[in-house]
Amino acid sequence: MSGTPDGSYMPEKLPYWAGDGIDPTVPSLARMYDYSLGGGNNFAVDRELAEAYQKRWPHMFHAARSNRAFLRRVVGYLLDQGVRQFLDIGSGIPTAGNVHEVIIDAGAANDVQLIYVDIDPIALIMSHRLLTDVGWAHAVRGDASNIDGILTDPEVTERLDFTRPVAVLMLLMLHAVPGPAQSLLAGLPERLSVGSYLAVSNSAPSDSYPPDELAEWLAMGARTVTPTVARTSAEIAAFFDGFELVEPGLVPLPLWRPEPGQETTSFWYDAVGGVSVKL
Ligand SMILES: C[S@@+](CC[C@H](N)C(=O)[O-])C[C@H]1O[C@@H](n2cnc3c(N)ncnc32)[C@H](O)[C@@H]1O
């Protein structure tokens, strides 16, 4: 938004990369996260709300980076387990450190298939652009509240063989998907073969925020295109029903298999993550 002499506001002019059908007056989680990570694919409304979060909870930008570090360790772990098919749901705008970059850095690009799925049109536009020359990675639009729709999307079934292990990643995105944790991913384990994985990271403010702080958190989240849902760690654990959590279980993000020299004592403990396997 930009100010006019009479004090009213004009919608921000969309940048050339934005495409059609995007409302620049409503903040998007994908673009706010991009901003938090230092990316440039965001609008003024996204920056304003991201800064408001950061002012209220000064660890927010650090939290975004902490989640990206978790993502890197998780993908490295899954590659070590021999997984070569990845379905990254709520993949976001491919700001530095996305899944395909971790795979390239690990030298595993030759035999991997990766599908990025996001509900946000800009995440899709930017993913398509970035992946033009990456034949083994593709991006499709999908809604995590319809997991069946994603698993049966022809672009997904054409590239992923669900008779072999697939790693499903849902990182820092389920707090934007309403509904009881027990039913959101119902049916997912049955659709995956033995040896498949589910990795989840999720904000868990209800564990520690007092009610008024939680209400503030929810009110800010309600301003985005994908309003925020608060869940406790116990509720988040239900996402893994039908899978077996690998060590160390569902833990604050910095405590999940930290690499030597990596932070483990972060004060930022209001997001948790875990990786599980289908046995
Ligand atoms: C905070 S970003 C996380 C990006 C990435 N997974 C990571 O961990 O670095 C959350 C993403 O989830 C996407 N998202 C929100 N609701 C969704 C839904 N119902 N289905 C698919 N994607 C969704 C947002 O558009 C955003 O790109």
PDBQT file of the ligand as one rigid body, heavy atoms in Angstrom, charges set to zero:
ROOT
HETATM    1  C1  LIG A 301       6.222 -20.552   6.465  1.00  0.00    +0.000 C 
HETATM    2  S1  LIG A 301       6.148 -21.177   4.841  1.00  0.00    +0.000 S 
HETATM    3  C2  LIG A 301       7.143 -22.644   4.990  1.00  0.00    +0.000 C 
HETATM    4  C3  LIG A 301       7.987 -22.944   3.777  1.00  0.00    +0.000 C 
HETATM    5  C4  LIG A 301       8.827 -24.214   3.839  1.00  0.00    +0.000 C 
HETATM    6  N1  LIG A 301       7.994 -25.395   4.048  1.00  0.00    +0.000 N 
HETATM    7  C5  LIG A 301       9.871 -24.164   4.931  1.00  0.00    +0.000 C 
HETATM    8  O1  LIG A 301       9.677 -24.826   5.964  1.00  0.00    +0.000 OA
HETATM    9  O2  LIG A 301      10.883 -23.498   4.770  1.00  0.00    +0.000 OA
HETATM   10  C6  LIG A 301       4.496 -21.878   4.821  1.00  0.00    +0.000 C 
HETATM   11  C7  LIG A 301       3.983 -22.171   3.410  1.00  0.00    +0.000 C 
HETATM   12  O3  LIG A 301       2.784 -22.952   3.502  1.00  0.00    +0.000 OA
HETATM   13  C8  LIG A 301       1.915 -22.548   2.466  1.00  0.00    +0.000 C 
HETATM   14  N2  LIG A 301       0.547 -22.953   2.781  1.00  0.00    +0.000 N 
HETATM   15  C9  LIG A 301      -0.284 -22.408   3.704  1.00  0.00    +0.000 A 
HETATM   16  N3  LIG A 301      -1.453 -23.075   3.720  1.00  0.00    +0.000 NA
HETATM   17  C10 LIG A 301      -1.353 -24.058   2.771  1.00  0.00    +0.000 A 
HETATM   18  C11 LIG A 301      -2.242 -25.070   2.329  1.00  0.00    +0.000 A 
HETATM   19  N4  LIG A 301      -3.479 -25.209   2.835  1.00  0.00    +0.000 N 
HETATM   20  N5  LIG A 301      -1.808 -25.917   1.362  1.00  0.00    +0.000 NA
HETATM   21  C12 LIG A 301      -0.568 -25.779   0.819  1.00  0.00    +0.000 A 
HETATM   22  N6  LIG A 301       0.312 -24.822   1.213  1.00  0.00    +0.000 NA
HETATM   23  C13 LIG A 301      -0.071 -23.978   2.179  1.00  0.00    +0.000 A 
HETATM   24  C14 LIG A 301       2.105 -21.040   2.416  1.00  0.00    +0.000 C 
HETATM   25  O4  LIG A 301       1.657 -20.507   1.191  1.00  0.00    +0.000 OA
HETATM   26  C15 LIG A 301       3.611 -20.936   2.625  1.00  0.00    +0.000 C 
HETATM   27  O5  LIG A 301       4.283 -20.928   1.401  1.00  0.00    +0.000 OA
ENDROOT
TORSDOF 0
